[in-house]
Amino acid sequence: MDKVWLDQIDLALRLAPYTIVTGLTVSIIVCYFFWQESTVAYVVGLQVVILGLACVGFYACASWQRGRLNSLAVPIRLIRERIVVVAALAGVALASIPVVLFNSADADGQLLIAATCAGLIATGICIGFIPAAGIVYSGCIIAGSFIALAMTGKPFFIIIAILLAIYSFFIVATIVQISRLVSLRAIVQVDLDRQREVSGLLLNDFEQNSSDWLWETDALGRIRSPSARFAEVAQSDPGDLASSLFESLVTPKSDQRSVAATYLLSAFRERRPFHRISIPVHIGRETRWWALTGKPIHDRQQRFLGFRGIGSDVTLQHEYLAKLDHLANHDLLTGLPNRRHFEKIVADARSALLDRPGGPGFAVLCLDLDRFKQVNDTFGHAVGDHLLRKIGERLEAFVGPDLVVSRFAGDEFAIIHFASDPALNAGLAERIVQSLQTPFEFDNLYLDVGVSIGIAIANDAMTSEEVLRKADAALYRMKDDGGGSYGLYTPSMDQHKEERAVLMGELRGALDRGEFALHYQPLVSADTGEPNGFEALMRWQHPLHGDVPPSEFIVLAEETGSILALGEWSLRNACHFAATWQDRTLSVAVNISTVQIRHSNLVEIVARALSDSGLEPSRLELEITETAFLATTNEAMSVIESLRRLGVRLALDDFGTGYSSLSYLKKLPVDKIKIDQSFIVDLPDVSSDVSIVKAIVELARTLGMTTTAEGVETVAQRDCLRQIGCPEFQGYLYGKPADEEATMQMIARQSRRFEPRVVA
């Protein structure tokens, strides 16, 4: 019966808009022609009622058209009853037109009412697929028409009433016949579906070379007449398989049942059909996966006889899908959960926290490796990938029931710790930092990396995205503070991250706004204390933030690519300024970024800067960091060699901070080594630093290179370096970076011996 009613409702609601439009049009025409003082209240009320019913009808039709299954949330019987009620209300409203207006109307008005009523009665056929709705709709209008004709008392209208009765009988008979045809169609369709399903089962049973098999049970659930194929996949003798319970075959011996197995057993007990239910089945010592389809069978008296269906071995498909699922949710390099899987774990943890407000809670730790890029650039991606796998193994040692480790991308990892105590999470972060501080060994290489960690404790007010964002903000702050440690999220970190993002955006237009300038720091002779040259250093004077440290904006410039324009600008301006110096023995040093070497026509830019300024190539010194030298590809190395052919000098900056060994020096086309200030700051008190600096100076002298000590700030450091034999100094002891005017004044005093100023 539900199938019959469903088809009736479907057809009725598909044609109902025509009935609604007709009724709405009639009410508008009546309102227009009978807009009189005596009838205005009635026609306005009629229009309001019809318009409201039209809105209800259109909404119902549109909802049905969007998806018939959506409407099944309401029982079919209730939907049918609601359609009948709306049809009755519409019929009563339209039937009031002849009752109220016909008797008092003139001949034209009566003709109009008669014509519209005849049409309205006919439109009942559109919803006649639900006979009750069609009859009550047309019946109300018919009754209203009879009443109006009777109220006139004229013989002519009695004849019209007789004709109306004949016409009405035809309409009602048509509605009833249409309803019968729809019902028969639905019943035939149900029978066809049943026959088609049975035919499909039989065809599958007879199909050759098929991996499927037919199974059948009796009313008690015992297997009946198992086929040879069924016995083969069950690895059992057909005789032993017969009369055994099908339920015992497809359910595990333990009490732990899968969701699919539970659903299957409930379908058996409730005698419901089921389709392609995949369940694990234990055959011998292995687990196979079967996909089972079945339906209850009945005799002609509707007595339950058992189940019949088809089984398929889908083990290979299940294993393949499981592998795909693993690949989709895990990192290929480390085998750890990936970002997608981790975000789902965090979202589930957040939902559990909302469901159980008094639960243990959780925290997210975002990890970023320190100095990993140097390893990748120096030793290649193969070593970098090996290092990531080893780091993943160390992090997996922390995994437990309350902790999940994930790798996001590159050198980014994340951890969810099901504990909300800040002290516990801080202790976990401390252990992780200590674990990753131990060097990694690979092919006689000792790789020293560290890790920075940001921690965010989840609470009820946070979404899963907010927890991750706050942990990321804490990580950014730790990286900006130098890394190598951990930090708990505080609200101020969001502001710091936002300021960093704002600064990154403002950096793009800062050069055009004239916010950048070059300051120059002297490079002095160890013997005379007089300048040998100057290093050009970029300075950013932000209109709101003031002086932005180079340690902040250089990193941002490299991330955004702005370093290309900044580098070209600094090179061009430094060359022009140096060309104005009267002392032609003074050189100018300009820092070159790795990004410039890899992603710009650096040789052309340098040649053009020298040509435009008139500066002698021998007076230009390009400073490139040790990591940049070691990270150069064959193409980048050809760029460096082309720079040497221009006649410029190359300096190896920040020597000793990367992963190089001293043997690299003989392979690098450099003229100068700049010893990083980290080796200078403790001179002469730390003997190991004295030995390192001495070894660098001696090796450079042997290789025909000069040496500059960076960060010289005290007389004691100067004297120690002089004793070692370092030929050139740079540091606050001899002058801070100064603007062009102060630099020109220093050059003007070059004829007098430069007296160092001790910084307190």
Helices and strands as residue ranges (DSSP letters): H 2-33, H 40-66, H 68-71, H 76-97, I 98-102, H 107-123, G 124-127, H 131-152, H 155-206, E 213-216, H 228-233, H 238-241, H 246-250, H 259-270, E 274-283, E 286-298, E 304-313, H 315-329, H 339-355, E 363-370, H 372-379, H 381-396, E 403-409, E 412-417, H 422-437, E 440-442, E 445-447, E 450-457, H 464-480, E 486-488, H 491-510, E 516-525, E 531-542, E 546-548, H 550-560, H 563-579, E 587-592, H 594-599, H 602-613, G 617-619, E 620-625, H 626-630, H 634-646, E 649-655, G 662-667, E 672-675, G 677-679, H 687-702, E 706-710, H 715-724, E 728-730, H 740-748
